[in-house]
Amino acid sequence: MRVVAKKILRDFWEKHSDSEDQLKTWYKEASKAKWTSPTDIKNEYPKASILKAGRVVFNICGNKYRLITHINFLRQWVFIRFIGTHTDYDKIDTEKI
């Protein structure tokens, strides 16, 4: 998968240093992945939430933070749409971000 917008992750972990290791690990794993369906993601990340229209929510740091992606399985692209605290996540519309 090609992960688009790593800068968003980097900016986040600079403010929330406890997330750096997990976000770097997620980025490395996602970059090497060959996901072809939501099932592939659930096999690797059982606690990920599969939403409508290719959106997937990953729990970071034991669900302290939420990472929302938009995945294009055909083109093998992962777009970072949002990273934030659980409180920030509760304030957004996951289908519009």
All heavy atoms as an XYZ file, in Angstrom:
822
protein
N       0.852     -1.178      0.000
C       0.000      0.000      0.000
C       0.897      1.240      0.000
O       1.938      1.250      0.640
C      -0.899      0.039      1.227
C      -1.801     -1.167      1.462
S      -3.043     -1.463      0.212
C      -4.225     -0.212      0.523
N       0.450      2.241     -0.683
C       1.139      3.525     -0.633
C       0.377      4.407      0.358
O      -0.803      4.714      0.154
C       1.143      4.181     -2.011
C       1.836      5.524     -1.993
C       2.084      6.034     -3.406
N       2.789      7.292     -3.305
C       2.247      8.468     -3.599
N       0.995      8.531     -4.031
N       2.936      9.568     -3.476
N       1.037      4.784      1.426
C       0.401      5.604      2.463
C       0.651      7.071      2.126
O       1.794      7.518      2.034
C       0.946      5.271      3.861
C       0.258      6.122      4.914
C       0.772      3.779      4.167
N      -0.436      7.812      1.947
C      -0.369      9.218      1.558
C      -0.600     10.098      2.781
O      -1.535      9.866      3.544
C      -1.413      9.531      0.462
C      -1.371     10.988      0.072
C      -1.194      8.626     -0.749
N       0.269     11.087      2.944
C       0.165     12.112      3.997
C       0.821     11.696      5.310
O       0.274     11.910      6.385
C      -1.279     12.565      4.206
N       2.018     11.130      5.213
C       2.758     10.764      6.422
C       3.009     11.982      7.306
O       3.099     11.872      8.524
C       4.084     10.100      6.058
C       4.858      9.636      7.282
C       6.150      8.946      6.919
C       6.878      8.487      8.164
N       8.145      7.846      7.848
N       3.099     13.170      6.691
C       3.339     14.395      7.457
C       2.279     14.601      8.541
O       2.578     15.086      9.625
C       3.387     15.607      6.528
C       3.709     16.897      7.249
C       3.731     18.068      6.298
C       4.101     19.380      6.934
N       3.647     19.644      8.255
N       1.061     14.212      8.264
C      -0.006     14.318      9.258
C       0.347     13.486     10.492
O       0.176     13.936     11.626
C      -1.361     13.872      8.664
C      -1.793     14.846      7.570
C      -2.431     13.763      9.753
C      -2.987     14.385      6.766
N       0.854     12.283     10.265
C       1.264     11.426     11.385
C       2.444     12.045     12.130
O       2.455     12.092     13.363
C       1.647     10.033     10.886
C       0.564      9.227     10.178
C       1.114      7.882      9.731
C      -0.652      9.049     11.069
N       3.433     12.517     11.384
C       4.624     13.111     11.995
C       4.253     14.335     12.845
O       4.725     14.475     13.975
C       5.622     13.513     10.902
C       6.971     13.931     11.434
C       7.967     14.289     10.333
N       8.011     13.329      9.252
C       7.610     13.580      7.995
N       7.126     14.759      7.670
N       7.700     12.651      7.070
N       3.413     15.199     12.320
C       2.971     16.376     13.073
C       2.268     15.959     14.362
O       2.440     16.588     15.410
C       2.034     17.244     12.236
C       2.741     17.954     11.084
O       4.000     17.978     11.066
O       2.034     18.469     10.201
N       1.481     14.882     14.275
C       0.748     14.420     15.449
C       1.697     13.876     16.506
O       1.584     14.212     17.682
C      -0.295     13.361     15.062
C      -1.188     12.985     16.200
C      -2.261     13.787     16.551
C      -0.957     11.837     16.942
C      -3.093     13.454     17.618
C      -1.775     11.488     18.004
C      -2.838     12.310     18.341
N       2.641     13.013     16.113
C       3.517     12.420     17.121
C       4.490     13.431     17.707
O       4.991     13.242     18.800
C       4.183     11.140     16.660
C       5.351     11.210     15.720
C       6.505     11.929     15.888
C       5.505     10.499     14.496
N       7.353     11.714     14.836
C       6.767     10.831     13.974
C       4.714      9.603     13.796
C       7.247     10.308     12.771
C       5.195      9.086     12.611
C       6.440      9.435     12.105
N       4.727     14.541     17.011
C       5.548     15.602     17.604
C       4.813     16.278     18.758
O       5.436     16.748     19.701
C       5.961     16.614     16.544
C       7.040     16.070     15.619
C       7.399     16.994     14.476
O       6.808     18.101     14.364
O       8.278     16.611     13.679
N       3.492     16.305     18.701
C       2.671     16.881     19.782
C       2.312     15.838     20.842
O       2.072     16.178     21.992
C       1.387     17.478     19.208
C       1.623     18.676     18.340
C       0.321     19.185     17.744
C       0.597     20.301     16.762
N      -0.591     20.685     16.005
N       2.222     14.592     20.432
C       1.833     13.483     21.317
C       2.911     12.404     21.216
O       2.723     11.388     20.522
C       0.470     12.915     20.908
C      -0.623     13.934     20.874
N      -1.351     14.263     21.991
C      -1.087     14.716     19.864
C      -2.236     15.199     21.664
N      -2.087     15.492     20.381
N       4.010     12.613     21.911
C       5.186     11.747     21.759
C       4.907     10.281     22.114
O       5.587      9.391     21.602
C       6.353     12.279     22.585
O       6.013     12.321     23.957
N       3.902     10.029     22.940
C       3.594      8.641     23.295
C       3.040      7.846     22.116
O       3.014      6.618     22.141
C       2.626      8.576     24.475
C       1.285      9.231     24.202
O       1.230     10.213     23.416
O       0.288      8.794     24.785
N       2.631      8.530     21.058
C       2.073      7.847     19.889
C       3.119      7.539     18.816
O       2.837      6.774     17.887
C       0.962      8.703     19.267
O       1.503      9.874     18.671
N       4.315      8.095     18.947
C       5.311      7.995     17.874
C       5.636      6.558     17.485
O       5.575      6.198     16.297
C       6.589      8.734     18.255
C       7.627      8.710     17.152
C       8.850      9.556     17.451
O       8.935     10.160     18.538
O       9.741      9.596     16.568
N       5.992      5.726     18.433
C       6.378      4.351     18.112
C       5.249      3.588     17.439
O       5.466      2.886     16.442
C       6.843      3.596     19.357
C       8.189      4.082     19.865
O       8.933      4.721     19.089
O       8.494      3.837     21.043
N       4.037      3.717     17.964
C       2.919      2.971     17.378
C       2.557      3.490     15.993
O       2.230      2.711     15.099
C       1.709      2.985     18.304
C       1.901      2.044     19.466
C       0.606      1.722     20.180
O      -0.486      2.015     19.711
N       0.739      1.103     21.328
N       2.620      4.806     15.790
C       2.316      5.350     14.463
C       3.389      4.959     13.445
O       3.071      4.636     12.296
C       2.153      6.868     14.519
C       0.868      7.347     15.181
C       0.879      8.858     15.345
C      -0.358      6.906     14.384
N       4.643      4.963     13.863
C       5.715      4.521     12.957
C       5.546      3.050     12.600
O       5.727      2.662     11.440
C       7.080      4.758     13.586
C       7.512      6.206     13.557
C       8.894      6.374     14.173
C       9.382      7.799     14.060
N      10.722      7.976     14.684
N       5.177      2.237     13.581
C       4.951      0.815     13.325
C       3.769      0.625     12.385
O       3.845     -0.153     11.423
C       4.721      0.050     14.648
O       5.902      0.175     15.453
C       4.405     -1.415     14.407
N       2.663      1.335     12.637
C       1.494      1.231     11.768
C       1.874      1.635     10.342
O       1.515      0.943      9.379
C       0.340      2.106     12.276
C      -0.826      2.042     11.348
C      -1.843      1.137     11.384
C      -1.052      2.871     10.203
N      -2.699      1.361     10.319
C      -2.228      2.415      9.588
C      -0.380      3.943      9.644
C      -2.734      3.000      8.440
C      -0.882      4.531      8.486
C      -2.053      4.057      7.901
N       2.591      2.737     10.191
C       2.989      3.217      8.870
C       3.828      2.165      8.144
O       3.596      1.870      6.966
C       3.767      4.532      8.991
C       4.217      5.069      7.667
C       3.362      5.859      6.897
C       5.480      4.796      7.166
C       3.762      6.342      5.662
C       5.883      5.272      5.938
C       5.024      6.052      5.186
O       5.419      6.516      3.959
N       4.785      1.582      8.836
C       5.652      0.570      8.233
C       4.842     -0.652      7.809
O       5.010     -1.173      6.697
C       6.737      0.170      9.239
C       7.763     -0.769      8.700
C       8.838     -1.042      9.754
C       9.876     -2.011      9.251
N      10.912     -2.276     10.255
N       3.944     -1.104      8.677
C       3.114     -2.272      8.361
C       2.161     -1.982      7.204
O       1.995     -2.807      6.306
C       2.333     -2.718      9.593
C       3.217     -3.327     10.663
C       2.485     -3.591     11.970
O       1.296     -3.220     12.104
O       3.120     -4.182     12.870
N       1.533     -0.823      7.226
C       0.587     -0.462      6.170
C       1.315     -0.306      4.830
O       0.789     -0.695      3.787
C      -0.147      0.827      6.529
N       2.515      0.246      4.858
C       3.282      0.434      3.627
C       3.654     -0.900      2.978
O       3.764     -0.991      1.754
C       4.552      1.231      3.912
O       4.233      2.536      4.326
N       3.838     -1.915      3.775
C       4.207     -3.242      3.254
C       2.994     -4.105      2.928
O       3.118     -5.126      2.255
C       5.076     -3.978      4.274
C       6.443     -3.359      4.433
C       7.249     -4.133      5.456
C       8.638     -3.538      5.615
N       9.444     -4.275      6.596
N       1.832     -3.705      3.405
C       0.617     -4.522      3.256
C       0.152     -4.597      1.805
O       0.429     -3.713      0.993
C      -0.501     -3.943      4.125
N      -0.569     -5.641      1.517
C      -1.198     -5.853      0.204
C      -2.693     -6.099      0.426
O      -3.243     -7.104     -0.007
C      -0.577     -7.055     -0.507
C       0.899     -6.954     -0.734
C       1.218     -6.048     -1.889
C       2.696     -6.140     -2.202
N       3.260     -4.879     -2.575
N      -3.342     -5.197      1.153
C      -4.752     -5.366      1.468
C      -5.595     -5.291      0.202
O      -5.464     -4.364     -0.595
C      -5.213     -4.293      2.446
C      -4.529     -4.338      3.777
C      -4.147     -5.433      4.488
C      -4.142     -3.210      4.575
N      -3.567     -5.062      5.675
C      -3.545     -3.706      5.757
C      -4.247     -1.835      4.417
C      -3.068     -2.882      6.761
C      -3.765     -1.002      5.417
C      -3.182     -1.528      6.577
N      -6.480     -6.250      0.032
C      -7.371     -6.246     -1.125
C      -8.835     -6.103     -0.715
O      -9.699     -5.965     -1.569
C      -7.206     -7.542     -1.951
O      -7.500     -8.668     -1.119
C      -5.787     -7.659     -2.498
N      -9.074     -6.153      0.599
C     -10.447     -6.041      1.092
C     -10.413     -5.689      2.579
O      -9.381     -5.857      3.235
C     -11.189     -7.365      0.905
O     -10.679     -8.330      1.806
N     -11.543     -5.255      3.126
C     -11.605     -5.004      4.567
C     -11.269     -6.247      5.401
O     -10.728     -6.130      6.495
C     -13.055     -4.556      4.793
C     -13.455     -3.961      3.485
C     -12.762     -4.810      2.447
N     -11.553     -7.423      4.873
C     -11.241     -8.659      5.594
C      -9.744     -8.782      5.843
O      -9.323     -9.215      6.922
C     -11.759     -9.883      4.809
O     -13.168     -9.731      4.629
C     -11.472    -11.177      5.541
N      -8.936     -8.401      4.873
C      -7.484     -8.439      5.047
C      -7.051     -7.549      6.209
O      -6.172     -7.914      6.990
C      -6.762     -7.979      3.777
C      -6.928     -8.938      2.610
O      -7.289    -10.105      2.841
O      -6.691     -8.500      1.462
N      -7.672     -6.390      6.320
C      -7.340     -5.470      7.410
C      -7.764     -6.061      8.747
O      -7.001     -6.050      9.716
C      -8.003     -4.098      7.189
C      -7.430     -3.456      5.927
C      -7.805     -3.190      8.403
C      -8.185     -2.239      5.464
N      -8.976     -6.598      8.807
C      -9.476     -7.188     10.060
C      -8.624     -8.379     10.503
O      -8.477     -8.601     11.702
C     -10.941     -7.607      9.918
C     -11.928     -6.454      9.823
C     -11.950     -5.607     11.069
C     -12.862     -6.186     12.117
N     -13.013     -5.304     13.283
N      -8.067     -9.110      9.554
C      -7.189    -10.227      9.909
C      -5.919     -9.733     10.593
O      -5.403    -10.390     11.487
C      -6.828    -11.048      8.669
C      -7.983    -11.874      8.164
O      -8.921    -12.169      8.897
N      -7.932    -12.241      6.896
N      -5.429     -8.596     10.170
C      -4.208     -8.032     10.746
C      -4.492     -7.132     11.949
O      -3.714     -7.083     12.893
C      -3.464     -7.235      9.667
C      -2.073     -6.837     10.074
C      -1.281     -6.253      8.915
O      -1.657     -6.455      7.746
O      -0.275     -5.593      9.197
N      -5.616     -6.409     11.892
C      -6.004     -5.474     12.954
C      -7.442     -5.783     13.373
O      -8.383     -5.107     12.933
C      -5.912     -4.022     12.455
C      -4.524     -3.566     12.155
C      -4.007     -3.610     10.858
C      -3.693     -3.073     13.161
C      -2.720     -3.188     10.574
C      -2.407     -2.647     12.889
C      -1.928     -2.710     11.593
O      -0.652     -2.286     11.320
N      -7.642     -6.775     14.216
C      -9.008     -7.195     14.582
C      -9.852     -6.086     15.221
O     -11.072     -6.115     15.118
C      -8.787     -8.338     15.569
C      -7.384     -8.775     15.382
C      -6.631     -7.613     14.827
N      -9.220     -5.118     15.859
C      -9.983     -4.050     16.516
C     -10.241     -2.847     15.614
O     -10.885     -1.890     16.033
C      -9.271     -3.610     17.794
C      -9.253     -4.715     18.835
C      -8.680     -4.255     20.134
C      -8.723     -5.385     21.150
N      -8.234     -4.991     22.447
N      -9.761     -2.891     14.377
C     -10.041     -1.803     13.439
C     -11.539     -1.783     13.134
O     -12.197     -2.825     13.115
C      -9.247     -1.989     12.153
N     -12.064     -0.595     12.904
C     -13.483     -0.449     12.555
C     -13.586     -0.147     11.067
O     -12.977      0.808     10.578
C     -14.116      0.695     13.350
O     -14.045      0.433     14.727
N     -14.371     -0.940     10.369
C     -14.585     -0.746      8.948
C     -15.847      0.089      8.785
O     -16.921     -0.300      9.240
C     -14.745     -2.104      8.217
C     -13.588     -3.050      8.550
C     -14.899     -1.882      6.724
C     -12.214     -2.579      8.164
N     -15.703      1.251      8.151
C     -16.827      2.157      7.932
C     -17.225      2.132      6.457
O     -16.631      1.416      5.662
C     -16.444      3.575      8.361
C     -15.884      3.736      9.774
C     -15.509      5.187     10.030
C     -16.882      3.249     10.812
N     -18.183      2.964      6.095
C     -18.630      3.065      4.706
C     -17.555      3.711      3.834
O     -16.698      4.442      4.317
C     -19.892      3.920      4.625
C     -21.100      3.332      5.311
C     -22.260      4.289      5.194
C     -23.454      3.807      5.986
N     -24.538      4.783      5.943
N     -17.674      3.460      2.539
C     -16.885      4.136      1.502
C     -15.379      4.039      1.703
O     -14.643      5.006      1.502
C     -17.322      5.597      1.391
N     -14.911      2.873      2.109
C     -13.479      2.659      2.211
C     -12.795      3.252      3.422
O     -11.577      3.256      3.521
N     -13.564      3.746      4.369
C     -12.974      4.324      5.584
C     -12.695      3.215      6.599
O     -13.494      2.314      6.790
C     -13.908      5.339      6.228
C     -14.376      6.417      5.292
C     -13.634      7.672      5.521
N     -14.303      8.726      4.745
C     -13.665      9.735      4.247
N     -12.388      9.875      4.448
N     -14.290     10.647      3.540
N     -11.535      3.353      7.246
C     -11.139      2.402      8.290
C     -10.575      3.203      9.455
O      -9.782      4.126      9.260
C     -10.079      1.402      7.784
C      -9.681      0.438      8.884
C     -10.596      0.646      6.560
N     -11.003      2.842     10.668
C     -10.518      3.493     11.885
C      -9.612      2.515     12.621
O     -10.011      1.386     12.918
C     -11.683      3.918     12.809
C     -11.149      4.598     14.058
C     -12.659      4.826     12.077
N      -8.390      2.974     12.893
C      -7.421      2.182     13.645
C      -7.266      2.782     15.031
O      -7.209      4.016     15.170
C      -6.055      2.188     12.942
C      -6.066      1.519     11.600
C      -6.314      2.256     10.447
C      -5.820      0.170     11.483
C      -6.313      1.647      9.195
C      -5.820     -0.455     10.236
C      -6.072      0.290      9.096
N      -7.198      1.936     16.033
C      -6.961      2.374     17.407
C      -5.453      2.462     17.622
O      -4.726      1.524     17.324
C      -7.571      1.393     18.404
C      -9.063      1.285     18.241
O      -9.744      2.268     17.988
N      -9.589      0.084     18.364
N      -5.013      3.577     18.178
C      -3.597      3.810     18.432
C      -3.410      4.012     19.932
O      -4.200      4.708     20.565
C      -3.095      5.061     17.658
C      -3.400      4.950     16.160
C      -1.616      5.309     17.928
C      -2.695      3.829     15.428
N      -2.381      3.416     20.469
C      -2.066      3.523     21.910
C      -3.242      3.044     22.759
O      -3.715      3.754     23.653
C      -1.655      4.943     22.290
S      -0.087      5.459     21.610
N      -3.714      1.852     22.473
C      -4.795      1.277     23.273
C      -6.086      2.062     23.200
O      -6.802      2.183     24.181
N      -6.369      2.637     22.025
C      -7.584      3.401     21.768
C      -7.545      4.807     22.377
O      -8.556      5.487     22.438
C      -8.830      2.646     22.225
C     -10.066      3.070     21.468
O      -9.980      3.606     20.378
N     -11.220      2.832     22.049
N      -6.378      5.250     22.817
C      -6.233      6.631     23.296
C      -6.377      7.599     22.120
O      -6.905      8.694     22.261
C      -4.867      6.806     23.967
C      -4.624      8.175     24.540
C      -3.294      8.233     25.280
C      -3.060      9.603     25.883
N      -1.749      9.665     26.575
N      -5.891      7.163     20.962
C      -5.965      7.969     19.741
C      -6.663      7.172     18.658
O      -6.670      5.941     18.679
C      -4.563      8.359     19.262
C      -3.735      9.043     20.310
C      -2.584      8.455     20.815
C      -4.105     10.288     20.814
C      -1.826      9.075     21.783
C      -3.351     10.918     21.794
C      -2.220     10.309     22.272
O      -1.471     10.918     23.241
N      -7.241      7.897     17.692
C      -7.929      7.262     16.580
C      -7.322      7.761     15.275
O      -7.101      8.952     15.105
C      -9.426      7.604     16.589
C     -10.211      7.005     17.756
C     -10.500      5.551     17.442
N     -11.281      4.878     18.440
C     -12.588      4.695     18.372
N     -13.289      5.193     17.398
N     -13.190      4.000     19.302
N      -7.073      6.833     14.377
C      -6.536      7.128     13.055
C      -7.576      6.728     12.026
O      -7.970      5.559     11.964
C      -5.240      6.338     12.842
C      -4.638      6.335     11.443
C      -4.220      7.747     11.028
C      -3.447      5.388     11.385
N      -8.049      7.697     11.251
C      -9.028      7.402     10.204
C      -8.314      7.449      8.860
O      -7.608      8.407      8.552
C     -10.193      8.414     10.187
C     -10.924      8.410     11.519
C     -11.156      8.097      9.046
C     -12.019      9.460     11.619
N      -8.522      6.393      8.087
C      -7.946      6.329      6.750
C      -9.050      6.117      5.726
O     -10.147      5.677      6.059
C      -6.955      5.154      6.644
O      -7.656      3.926      6.852
C      -5.822      5.289      7.654
N      -8.712      6.454      4.503
C      -9.563      6.106      3.367
C      -8.708      5.202      2.496
O      -7.598      5.584      2.106
C     -10.007      7.341      2.597
C     -10.839      7.001      1.414
N     -10.334      7.018      0.142
C     -12.121      6.601      1.306
C     -11.291      6.658     -0.698
N     -12.376      6.395     -0.020
N      -9.187      4.012      2.214
C      -8.379      3.026      1.496
C      -8.979      2.744      0.123
O     -10.163      2.445      0.001
C      -8.247      1.727      2.310
C      -7.554      2.039      3.640
C      -7.476      0.673      1.512
C      -7.378      0.872      4.563
N      -8.126      2.850     -0.882
C      -8.480      2.462     -2.238
C      -7.772      1.132     -2.493
O      -6.561      1.105     -2.733
C      -8.031      3.537     -3.236
C      -8.464      3.222     -4.648
O      -8.305      2.096     -5.120
N      -8.989      4.218     -5.335
N      -8.515      0.053     -2.386
C      -7.936     -1.279     -2.510
C      -7.425     -1.549     -3.923
O      -6.385     -2.184     -4.096
C      -8.951     -2.355     -2.108
C      -9.331     -2.291     -0.655
C     -10.546     -1.757     -0.252
C      -8.468     -2.763      0.319
C     -10.897     -1.695      1.084
C      -8.799     -2.712      1.663
C     -10.015     -2.170      2.045
N      -8.123     -1.052     -4.922
C      -7.732     -1.289     -6.308
C      -6.378     -0.641     -6.619
O      -5.504     -1.272     -7.211
C      -8.812     -0.751     -7.250
C      -8.593     -0.999     -8.726
C      -8.576     -2.491     -9.029
C      -9.675     -0.307     -9.546
N      -6.204      0.585     -6.199
C      -4.949      1.304     -6.476
C      -3.892      1.098     -5.393
O      -2.778      1.581     -5.530
C      -5.245      2.784     -6.647
C      -6.038      3.060     -7.903
C      -5.965      4.517     -8.279
N      -6.499      4.720     -9.605
C      -7.589      5.400     -9.876
N      -8.272      5.971     -8.898
N      -7.988      5.549    -11.115
N      -4.289      0.448     -4.290
C      -3.364      0.174     -3.183
C      -2.870      1.465     -2.528
O      -1.688      1.633     -2.244
C      -2.174     -0.679     -3.662
C      -2.554     -2.099     -4.049
C      -2.873     -2.946     -2.832
O      -1.974     -3.282     -2.071
N      -4.137     -3.283     -2.641
N      -3.799      2.387     -2.286
C      -3.510      3.655     -1.628
C      -4.208      3.716     -0.279
O      -5.362      3.314     -0.137
C      -4.008      4.834     -2.442
C      -3.312      5.076     -3.731
C      -2.095      4.607     -4.125
C      -3.808      5.863     -4.810
N      -1.809      5.060     -5.385
C      -2.831      5.832     -5.840
C      -4.973      6.588     -5.022
C      -2.983      6.503     -7.031
C      -5.117      7.265     -6.217
C      -4.140      7.221     -7.207
N      -3.519      4.273      0.703
C      -4.106      4.564      2.010
C      -3.946      6.063      2.236
O      -2.820      6.567      2.273
C      -3.395      3.801      3.152
C      -3.993      4.172      4.495
C      -3.457      2.304      2.928
N      -5.041      6.763      2.360
C      -5.017      8.200      2.611
C      -5.290      8.453      4.089
O      -6.300      7.979      4.618
C      -6.081      8.928      1.786
C      -5.859      8.840      0.306
C      -6.456      7.836     -0.433
C      -5.049      9.758     -0.343
C      -6.255      7.740     -1.804
C      -4.834      9.676     -1.707
C      -5.442      8.657     -2.439
N      -4.419      9.182      4.738
C      -4.636      9.570      6.132
C      -5.660     10.698      6.125
O      -5.438     11.750      5.525
C      -3.332     10.066      6.801
C      -2.209      9.052      6.657
C      -3.587     10.445      8.255
C      -2.460      7.723      7.308
N      -6.780     10.496      6.798
C      -7.852     11.501      6.822
C      -7.902     12.241      8.157
O      -8.309     13.392      8.210
C      -9.207     10.839      6.557
C      -9.292     10.043      5.282
C      -9.012     10.857      4.042
N     -10.025     11.884      3.925
C      -9.926     12.964      3.144
N      -8.865     13.145      2.424
N     -10.885     13.841      3.107
N      -7.501     11.554      9.251
C      -7.624     12.162     10.586
C      -6.791     11.362     11.566
O      -6.734     10.137     11.492
C      -9.099     12.132     11.029
C      -9.328     12.491     12.468
C      -9.487     13.818     12.851
C      -9.392     11.509     13.441
C      -9.699     14.145     14.185
C      -9.602     11.825     14.768
C      -9.759     13.153     15.142
N      -6.162     12.070     12.487
C      -5.558     11.442     13.663
C      -5.836     12.375     14.823
O      -5.658     13.593     14.706
C      -4.043     11.158     13.496
C      -3.425     10.546     14.749
C      -3.295     12.401     13.094
C      -3.699      9.127     14.981
N      -6.337     11.827     15.909
C      -6.657     12.675     17.055
C      -6.991     11.854     18.280
O      -7.009     10.620     18.245
N      -7.264     12.569     19.346
C      -7.654     11.916     20.588
C      -9.056     11.338     20.436
O      -9.783     11.668     19.492
C      -7.652     12.909     21.762
O      -8.681     13.893     21.523
C      -6.305     13.590     21.930
N      -9.418     10.499     21.356
C     -10.756      9.912     21.331
C     -11.809     11.023     21.444
O     -12.849     10.976     20.782
C     -10.904      8.901     22.475
C     -11.842      7.796     22.170
N     -13.175      7.988     21.962
C     -11.630      6.471     22.014
C     -13.756      6.840     21.711
N     -12.826      5.895     21.735
N     -11.537     12.040     22.240
C     -12.457     13.178     22.388
C     -12.606     13.925     21.067
O     -13.725     14.272     20.670
C     -11.959     14.131     23.491
O     -11.840     13.395     24.706
C     -12.916     15.291     23.689
N     -11.488     14.166     20.377
C     -11.540     14.832     19.065
C     -12.336     13.989     18.072
O     -13.129     14.519     17.282
C     -10.133     15.056     18.510
C      -9.322     16.028     19.334
O      -9.906     16.882     20.031
O      -8.073     15.926     19.286
N     -12.132     12.692     18.109
C     -12.822     11.769     17.216
C     -14.337     11.844     17.419
O     -15.101     11.820     16.454
C     -12.312     10.349     17.470
C     -13.047      9.272     16.716
C     -12.712      8.952     15.409
C     -14.076      8.550     17.329
C     -13.382      7.951     14.721
C     -14.753      7.547     16.654
C     -14.396      7.258     15.344
O     -15.076      6.274     14.665
N     -14.757     11.955     18.660
C     -16.191     12.007     18.961
C     -16.862     13.260     18.402
O     -18.077     13.288     18.251
C     -16.420     11.934     20.472
C     -16.136     10.553     21.043
O     -16.111      9.572     20.272
O     -15.918     10.455     22.271
N     -16.082     14.276     18.052
C     -16.629     15.551     17.564
C     -16.747     15.618     16.041
O     -17.271     16.584     15.519
C     -15.748     16.700     18.034
C     -15.726     16.881     19.539
C     -14.762     17.986     19.922
C     -14.642     18.108     21.426
N     -13.623     19.100     21.807
N     -16.244     14.617     15.335
C     -16.237     14.685     13.868
C     -17.210     13.707     13.250
O     -17.681     12.778     13.892
C     -14.815     14.408     13.317
C     -14.381     12.986     13.659
C     -13.814     15.442     13.825
C     -13.164     12.510     12.912
N     -17.488     13.949     11.980
C     -18.300     13.027     11.178
C     -17.310     12.198     10.353
O     -16.685     12.713      9.419
C     -19.242     13.805     10.266
C     -20.157     12.901      9.446
O     -19.867     11.687      9.318
O     -21.149     13.416      8.915
N     -17.158     10.945     10.701
C     -16.155     10.090     10.060
C     -16.388      9.898      8.566
O     -15.462      9.586      7.834
C     -16.108      8.712     10.739
O     -17.397      8.097     10.656
C     -15.668      8.833     12.179
N     -17.606     10.095      8.106
C     -17.905      9.903      6.701
C     -17.616     11.146      5.866
O     -17.588     11.087      4.643
C     -19.363      9.483      6.517
C     -19.624      8.111      7.108
C     -21.056      7.665      6.932
O     -21.742      8.183      6.026
O     -21.495      6.788      7.687
N     -17.384     12.285      6.533
C     -17.145     13.525      5.800
C     -15.723     14.049      5.928
O     -15.328     14.923      5.196
C     -18.129     14.602      6.262
C     -19.560     14.279      5.879
C     -20.503     15.368      6.273
C     -21.926     14.999      5.863
N     -22.877     16.014      6.280
N     -14.988     13.520      6.854
C     -13.636     14.041      7.074
C     -12.680     13.529      6.003
O     -12.814     12.468      5.494
C     -13.132     13.706      8.486
C     -11.919     14.546      8.761
C     -12.819     12.266      8.657
C     -11.745     14.867     10.204
